[in-house]
Amino acid sequence: MIMKIKRISTEETYAVRHPVLRAGRPIEDCFFEYDDHHLSIHFCVELDGKVISVLSALPIQSNIFPKLKAMRIRGIATLDQFQRLGYGSKLVRYAEEELKKNGIELLWLNSRISASEFYLKLGYKPKGDTFNIDGIGIHQKFFKSLIL
Ligand SMILES: CC(C)(COP(=O)(O)OP(=O)(O)OC[C@H]1O[C@@H](n2cnc3c(N)ncnc32)[C@H](O)[C@@H]1OP(=O)(O)O)[C@@H](O)C(=O)NCCC(=O)NCCS
């Protein structure tokens, strides 16, 4: 099996975003604000040419650390049959390296509570109280500095 990690377009993320993050909802619900911003970057893991894991970095500052050059990580997902095989972690580490090269100092995200363990293992720190996002569930804010 040939594995590649590479950049893709917004629309190419939908092959994973739709079944994993927006199952049973219209495909339009896969679009996130800032997806098409010229500074946004979408990354994927491809196995034999098939996109199986995706992650997006969007140019949105953190209001908690406003002085750091930040990006918001959003839409992380791995197709069900490829979860727990290490692909999501590889993708996050690759994206962190690329974003660091671009001068990004801080990454932040709103994690589903069910994915907290995933971010903790990757060195992300929780901050603040948990909060509810309608229709999706309880979330926690996480941060990771890229400059330490
Ligand atoms: C969270 C997700 C992106 C992780 O991707 P992945 O390719 O499965 O990640 P990895 O195989 O690298 O997992 C690394 C570690 O994260 C943790 N982890 C991953 N998925 C988990 C899950 N569903 N529940 C609990 N822990 C999980 C585990 O500790 C895992 O290590 P282990 O397999 O050795 O126990 C993937 O499970 C997913 O798409 N989940 C559904 C969508 C989702 O919740 N996305 C995050 C939105 S914030």
The ligand as a MOL file (V3000), in Angstrom:
LIG
                    3D

  0  0  0     0  0            999 V3000
M  V30 BEGIN CTAB
M  V30 COUNTS 48 50 0 0 0
M  V30 BEGIN ATOM
M  V30 1 C -10.3500 11.3840 16.1080 0
M  V30 2 C -9.8460 10.8120 14.7770 0
M  V30 3 C -9.6650 11.9430 13.7740 0
M  V30 4 C -8.4850 10.1460 15.0380 0
M  V30 5 O -7.9640 9.6540 13.8150 0
M  V30 6 P -7.2510 8.2390 13.7470 0
M  V30 7 O -6.6970 8.0920 12.3600 0
M  V30 8 O -8.1800 7.1940 14.2370 0
M  V30 9 O -6.0880 8.5020 14.8190 0
M  V30 10 P -4.9190 7.5700 15.3650 0
M  V30 11 O -5.0510 6.1780 14.8820 0
M  V30 12 O -3.6400 8.2730 15.0810 0
M  V30 13 O -5.2160 7.6250 16.9430 0
M  V30 14 C -4.2400 7.9680 17.8900 0
M  V30 15 C -4.8110 7.8930 19.2980 0
M  V30 16 O -5.8960 8.7950 19.4810 0
M  V30 17 C -6.8650 8.1800 20.3450 0
M  V30 18 N -8.1090 8.0020 19.6150 0
M  V30 19 C -8.2860 8.0270 18.2830 0
M  V30 20 N -9.5820 7.8690 17.9840 0
M  V30 21 C -10.2320 7.7250 19.1470 0
M  V30 22 C -11.5740 7.5250 19.4960 0
M  V30 23 N -12.5520 7.4440 18.5740 0
M  V30 24 N -11.8910 7.4150 20.8040 0
M  V30 25 C -10.9410 7.4920 21.7410 0
M  V30 26 N -9.6280 7.6740 21.4690 0
M  V30 27 C -9.2850 7.8070 20.1900 0
M  V30 28 C -6.3260 6.8670 20.7890 0
M  V30 29 O -5.6520 7.0890 22.0010 0
M  V30 30 C -5.3650 6.5470 19.6630 0
M  V30 31 O -4.3100 5.7560 20.0850 0
M  V30 32 P -4.4960 4.1390 20.1680 0
M  V30 33 O -5.1820 3.7090 18.8960 0
M  V30 34 O -3.0780 3.6830 20.2650 0
M  V30 35 O -5.3060 3.9050 21.3770 0
M  V30 36 C -10.7830 9.7220 14.2120 0
M  V30 37 O -10.9720 8.7310 15.1810 0
M  V30 38 C -12.1210 10.2470 13.7660 0
M  V30 39 O -12.2890 10.5960 12.5960 0
M  V30 40 N -13.1040 10.2640 14.6710 0
M  V30 41 C -14.4540 10.7050 14.3510 0
M  V30 42 C -14.5010 12.1580 13.9860 0
M  V30 43 C -13.9940 13.0650 15.0650 0
M  V30 44 O -14.3860 12.9410 16.2250 0
M  V30 45 N -13.1190 13.9840 14.6690 0
M  V30 46 C -12.5590 14.9590 15.5730 0
M  V30 47 C -13.4330 16.1440 15.5940 0
M  V30 48 S -12.8270 17.2840 16.7950 0
M  V30 END ATOM
M  V30 BEGIN BOND
M  V30 1 1 1 2
M  V30 2 1 2 3
M  V30 3 1 2 4
M  V30 4 1 2 36
M  V30 5 1 4 5
M  V30 6 1 5 6
M  V30 7 2 6 7
M  V30 8 1 6 8
M  V30 9 1 6 9
M  V30 10 1 9 10
M  V30 11 2 10 11
M  V30 12 1 10 12
M  V30 13 1 10 13
M  V30 14 1 13 14
M  V30 15 1 14 15
M  V30 16 1 15 16
M  V30 17 1 15 30
M  V30 18 1 16 17
M  V30 19 1 17 18
M  V30 20 1 17 28
M  V30 21 1 18 19
M  V30 22 1 18 27
M  V30 23 2 19 20
M  V30 24 1 20 21
M  V30 25 1 21 22
M  V30 26 2 21 27
M  V30 27 1 22 23
M  V30 28 2 22 24
M  V30 29 1 24 25
M  V30 30 2 25 26
M  V30 31 1 26 27
M  V30 32 1 28 29
M  V30 33 1 28 30
M  V30 34 1 30 31
M  V30 35 1 31 32
M  V30 36 2 32 33
M  V30 37 1 32 34
M  V30 38 1 32 35
M  V30 39 1 36 37
M  V30 40 1 36 38
M  V30 41 2 38 39
M  V30 42 1 38 40
M  V30 43 1 40 41
M  V30 44 1 41 42
M  V30 45 1 42 43
M  V30 46 2 43 44
M  V30 47 1 43 45
M  V30 48 1 45 46
M  V30 49 1 46 47
M  V30 50 1 47 48
M  V30 END BOND
M  V30 END CTAB
M  END
